[in-house]
Amino acid sequence: MKRSKFNVLLASVAIVSVFASSCSNNDDPDLPPIGGFNNSDEVAAANLTAKWAFDGSLTESKGNITGTSTNTAFGAGAKGQAYQGSSTEARYAVYNVNPNVQSLSSMTFSFWINAPANVNNPDPTPVPGKGIQGIFSLTDPTDFWGGINLFIENNERNGVQNTDTLRLKLFWRNKRAGVVWQGQDPNFYVPASVGQWVHVVYTYDAASSKVVVYKNGVKGGTGSLTGPYGPFNGENTVYANDPGGATNPNGAALHGAVELPTAGKMVIGACQFSTNPSLGSAGAQPWATTFRGLLDEFRIYNKALSSAEVDALYQLESAGR
């Protein structure tokens, strides 16, 4: 019996649909590797100490730690869903500490961010989206600042807001004996990044005492990393004491291995003094607030990723893998 043209057409459509579905599966093992990896979780897998995918869940998956939510929500992410901040209410999540984060000496922070321009906060009370916006904190209940503080810094200069560039700051405190400059706070000015998804990576290598930053898989992007003697082009060596200049004329020792203060909690979406109650020694600060934008695929590693690993991570996550 002959098959009708209609039935042949239906069969063809079905075959094409199955083929298209197979090709669009980003977890397909037959897809070619990128940088030698099949998916983003394979990149430096043994060094991945904490991960938040935010796919409808606040759980930190490496430690299997469930956060305590305050008004948290999810939105469309760079890969699946994302953590969604707010400009009208405080949103954050508080976690028990992953001990592998507490023991960081070298480190990498990798994440996707989509945030509006940040502005100075002239108001007497915190307003989300004004002042600094907390992204991640490893809290220290005995001090004003946490052991690790990642946030968006105000990028207003001389009353003029840079509406194209995000200014990100990673501030950590090294309590190792002999370190005078315990607080290190490299700023990363990320151009062409406001209101769109960008992939940001901070690395710190204890052996070289070098901070390197990446935008969308490229060292420094087209921006600059600044320190006390900057600006620098995507990387900076940090010291245990005042180097006296970019070429270290004082002969200061390198910053070296980091020993973080004993942490109280981990926080996503706020600094330790932006939570209620404060998780540090200070109360709420009028110049600091909770995160307003979108955050996705937040990862912490216990080593400085290589440029090849950063590029592979960016490409794989961009492809939804």
C-alpha positions as CSV (number, residue, x, y, z in Angstrom):
1,M,0.0,0.0,0.0
2,K,1.3,3.4,-0.9
3,R,2.0,6.0,1.8
4,S,0.3,9.3,1.3
5,K,2.4,12.4,0.8
6,F,1.0,13.7,4.1
7,N,2.3,10.7,6.0
8,V,5.7,11.0,4.4
9,L,5.8,14.6,5.4
10,L,4.9,13.8,9.0
11,A,7.6,11.2,9.2
12,S,10.1,13.7,7.8
13,V,9.2,16.3,10.3
14,A,9.5,13.9,13.1
15,I,13.0,12.8,12.1
16,V,14.1,16.4,11.7
17,S,12.6,17.3,15.1
18,V,14.4,14.4,16.8
19,F,17.7,15.4,15.1
20,A,17.3,19.1,16.1
21,S,16.5,18.1,19.7
22,S,19.5,16.0,19.9
23,C,21.8,18.7,18.5
24,S,20.5,21.3,20.9
25,N,21.2,19.2,23.9
26,N,24.1,21.0,25.5
27,D,25.0,18.0,27.6
28,D,25.4,15.8,24.6
29,P,28.6,13.8,25.1
30,D,29.1,13.8,21.3
31,L,29.6,17.6,21.2
32,P,33.3,18.5,20.7
33,P,35.3,19.4,23.8
34,I,36.2,23.0,24.5
35,G,39.7,23.3,26.0
36,G,39.7,19.6,26.6
37,F,36.5,19.7,28.7
38,N,33.0,18.5,27.9
39,N,31.2,20.7,30.4
40,S,32.0,23.6,32.8
41,D,32.0,21.4,35.9
42,E,35.0,19.5,34.5
43,V,37.2,22.6,34.5
44,A,39.6,22.3,37.5
45,A,37.0,20.0,39.1
46,A,39.3,18.9,41.9
47,N,39.8,22.6,42.9
48,L,36.1,23.6,42.8
49,T,35.3,24.3,46.5
50,A,31.9,26.0,46.2
51,K,29.3,26.5,43.5
52,W,25.9,28.2,43.2
53,A,24.1,27.4,39.9
54,F,20.9,29.2,41.0
55,D,18.7,27.0,38.9
56,G,15.6,27.4,41.0
57,S,17.7,26.6,44.1
58,L,19.8,28.5,46.6
59,T,21.8,25.4,47.6
60,E,25.6,25.6,47.6
61,S,26.1,22.3,45.8
62,K,29.8,21.4,46.7
63,G,29.1,21.5,50.4
64,N,25.4,20.7,50.0
65,I,24.6,23.7,52.1
66,T,21.1,25.1,52.0
67,G,20.8,28.8,52.6
68,T,18.4,30.8,54.7
69,S,16.5,33.1,52.3
70,T,15.4,36.7,52.8
71,N,13.0,37.6,49.9
72,T,15.2,35.8,47.3
73,A,14.0,35.2,43.8
74,F,15.2,33.7,40.5
75,G,15.2,35.2,37.0
76,A,16.5,34.2,33.5
77,G,20.2,33.5,33.7
78,A,23.2,33.3,31.5
79,K,22.9,29.6,31.9
80,G,19.5,28.4,33.1
81,Q,18.1,30.5,35.9
82,A,19.9,33.1,38.0
83,Y,19.8,34.8,41.4
84,Q,17.7,37.9,41.0
85,G,18.3,40.9,43.3
86,S,15.9,43.9,43.8
87,S,15.9,47.6,43.7
88,T,12.9,47.8,46.1
89,E,13.6,45.3,48.9
90,A,16.6,43.6,50.6
91,R,17.3,40.2,49.2
92,Y,20.1,37.8,50.3
93,A,20.8,34.3,51.5
94,V,22.9,33.2,54.5
95,Y,24.8,29.9,54.8
96,N,26.8,28.0,57.2
97,V,30.4,28.1,56.1
98,N,31.8,25.6,53.7
99,P,35.1,24.7,55.4
100,N,36.9,24.5,52.0
101,V,36.1,28.2,51.5
102,Q,37.4,29.1,55.0
103,S,40.7,27.4,54.2
104,L,41.3,29.3,50.9
105,S,45.0,30.4,50.4
106,S,45.0,30.9,46.7
107,M,41.6,31.5,45.1
108,T,39.4,32.1,42.0
109,F,36.0,33.7,42.0
110,S,34.1,33.1,38.7
111,F,30.6,34.4,38.0
112,W,28.2,35.9,35.5
113,I,26.7,39.3,36.4
114,N,24.0,41.5,34.9
115,A,23.7,44.7,36.9
116,P,22.7,48.3,36.4
117,A,25.1,51.2,36.9
118,N,25.9,51.8,40.6
119,V,25.6,55.3,42.1
120,N,26.5,57.1,45.2
121,N,24.0,56.9,48.1
122,P,23.3,60.3,49.6
123,D,20.4,59.0,51.6
124,P,20.5,58.4,55.4
125,T,19.3,54.8,55.0
126,P,20.5,52.1,52.6
127,V,18.7,51.9,49.3
128,P,19.2,48.9,47.0
129,G,21.2,49.9,43.9
130,K,22.9,52.9,45.7
131,G,26.2,52.8,47.4
132,I,28.1,49.5,47.4
133,Q,26.1,46.4,46.5
134,G,27.2,43.1,48.3
135,I,27.6,40.1,46.1
136,F,29.4,37.6,48.4
137,S,30.7,37.7,51.9
138,L,32.6,35.3,54.1
139,T,31.7,37.0,57.4
140,D,33.8,37.8,60.4
141,P,31.6,38.4,63.5
142,T,34.5,40.1,65.3
143,D,35.2,42.8,62.7
144,F,33.6,45.5,60.5
145,W,34.6,43.7,57.3
146,G,34.3,40.1,56.5
147,G,37.2,37.8,55.6
148,I,36.2,38.0,52.0
149,N,34.0,40.7,50.5
150,L,33.0,40.9,46.9
151,F,30.8,43.8,45.9
152,I,30.0,46.5,43.3
153,E,31.6,49.7,44.2
154,N,30.2,53.1,43.4
155,N,31.5,54.3,40.1
156,E,30.6,58.0,40.4
157,R,33.5,60.4,40.0
158,N,33.2,64.2,40.5
159,G,29.5,63.9,40.5
160,V,29.4,62.1,37.1
161,Q,28.2,58.5,36.9
162,N,29.9,56.2,34.4
163,T,26.8,54.5,32.9
164,D,28.8,52.0,30.9
165,T,31.3,50.5,33.4
166,L,30.9,48.3,36.5
167,R,33.4,48.7,39.2
168,L,33.9,45.4,41.1
169,K,35.9,45.0,44.2
170,L,37.3,41.8,45.8
171,F,38.4,42.6,49.3
172,W,40.0,40.0,51.5
173,R,41.9,40.0,54.8
174,N,45.0,38.0,55.4
175,K,45.7,37.3,59.1
176,R,49.0,35.5,58.5
177,A,51.7,36.6,60.9
178,G,54.0,39.2,59.3
179,V,51.4,40.6,56.9
180,V,51.0,44.3,57.7
181,W,48.8,45.1,54.7
182,Q,46.3,42.5,55.6
183,G,43.5,44.0,53.6
184,Q,43.8,43.7,49.8
185,D,41.0,45.2,47.6
186,P,41.8,45.1,43.9
187,N,39.2,47.0,41.9
188,F,38.2,45.8,38.4
189,Y,36.7,48.4,36.1
190,V,34.6,46.3,33.7
191,P,33.7,48.4,30.6
192,A,30.7,47.8,28.4
193,S,29.2,45.7,31.2
194,V,26.2,47.6,32.5
195,G,22.8,46.0,32.0
196,Q,24.1,43.0,30.1
197,W,25.5,39.6,31.0
198,V,29.3,39.5,31.4
199,H,31.5,36.8,32.7
200,V,34.0,38.0,35.4
201,V,36.9,36.0,37.0
202,Y,39.2,37.1,39.8
203,T,42.2,34.9,40.5
204,Y,44.9,35.2,43.3
205,D,47.9,32.9,43.3
206,A,49.7,32.7,46.7
207,A,53.0,31.6,45.2
208,S,53.3,34.6,42.9
209,S,51.1,37.0,45.0
210,K,49.5,38.0,41.7
211,V,45.9,39.0,41.1
212,V,44.6,38.5,37.6
213,V,41.2,39.5,36.3
214,Y,39.2,38.4,33.2
215,K,36.2,39.7,31.4
216,N,34.5,37.2,29.0
217,G,37.5,34.9,29.1
218,V,40.0,37.6,28.2
219,K,42.6,38.8,30.8
220,G,41.6,42.3,31.9
221,G,39.0,42.6,29.1
222,T,39.5,46.1,27.9
223,G,39.5,47.5,31.4
224,S,42.1,47.8,34.2
225,L,42.8,46.4,37.6
226,T,43.6,49.0,40.1
227,G,45.5,48.9,43.4
228,P,47.3,51.4,45.6
229,Y,49.8,52.0,42.8
230,G,47.8,51.5,39.6
231,P,46.3,51.3,37.2
232,F,47.4,47.9,35.9
233,N,46.5,46.1,32.8
234,G,44.6,43.0,34.0
235,E,47.1,41.9,36.7
236,N,48.8,43.1,39.8
237,T,51.3,41.8,42.3
238,V,50.3,42.4,46.0
239,Y,52.6,42.7,49.0
240,A,52.6,42.1,52.7
241,N,53.6,45.7,53.4
242,D,53.8,49.1,51.5
243,P,55.8,48.5,48.4
244,G,56.2,52.2,47.9
245,G,55.3,52.1,44.2
246,A,54.4,49.7,41.4
247,T,58.0,48.5,41.1
248,N,58.3,47.8,44.9
249,P,61.1,50.3,45.6
250,N,60.7,49.5,49.4
251,G,61.5,45.8,48.8
252,A,58.3,44.7,50.6
253,A,57.7,40.9,51.0
254,L,55.1,39.4,48.8
255,H,51.6,39.0,50.2
256,G,51.8,35.2,50.0
257,A,49.5,32.6,51.4
258,V,46.2,33.9,52.7
259,E,45.0,33.0,56.2
260,L,41.4,34.2,56.5
261,P,39.9,35.1,59.8
262,T,37.5,32.5,61.4
263,A,34.3,33.0,59.6
264,G,30.8,33.1,60.9
265,K,28.6,32.7,57.8
266,M,28.7,32.9,54.0
267,V,26.3,35.4,52.4
268,I,25.1,35.7,48.8
269,G,23.6,39.1,47.8
270,A,24.9,41.2,50.7
271,C,27.9,42.4,52.6
272,Q,28.0,41.3,56.3
273,F,26.7,44.7,57.4
274,S,23.9,44.7,54.9
275,T,22.0,41.8,56.5
276,N,19.4,42.2,59.3
277,P,20.8,41.7,61.9
278,S,24.4,42.6,60.9
279,L,26.7,39.6,60.8
280,G,29.7,41.7,61.7
281,S,30.7,44.0,64.5
282,A,28.9,47.0,62.8
283,G,25.3,47.8,62.2
284,A,23.7,48.8,58.9
285,Q,25.7,51.4,56.9
286,P,23.9,54.0,54.8
287,W,26.5,53.6,51.9
288,A,26.0,49.8,51.7
289,T,23.1,47.7,50.5
290,T,22.1,44.4,49.0
291,F,22.6,43.3,45.4
292,R,20.2,44.7,42.8
293,G,21.1,42.8,39.6
294,L,21.3,39.2,38.4
295,L,24.0,36.7,39.4
296,D,24.7,33.3,37.8
297,E,27.0,30.3,38.0
298,F,28.9,31.6,41.0
299,R,32.0,29.4,41.6
300,I,34.9,29.5,44.1
301,Y,38.1,27.5,43.4
302,N,41.1,26.9,45.8
303,K,43.7,27.8,43.2
304,A,44.2,30.5,40.6
305,L,42.8,29.2,37.4
306,S,45.0,29.5,34.3
307,S,44.0,31.7,31.4
308,A,43.2,28.5,29.4
309,E,40.9,27.2,32.1
310,V,39.2,30.6,32.4
311,D,38.6,30.7,28.6
312,A,37.3,27.2,28.6
313,L,34.9,28.0,31.5
314,Y,33.6,31.1,29.8
315,Q,33.1,29.3,26.4
316,L,31.4,26.2,28.0
317,E,29.0,28.3,30.2
318,S,28.3,30.5,27.2
319,A,27.2,27.4,25.3
320,G,25.0,26.2,28.2
321,R,27.4,23.4,29.0
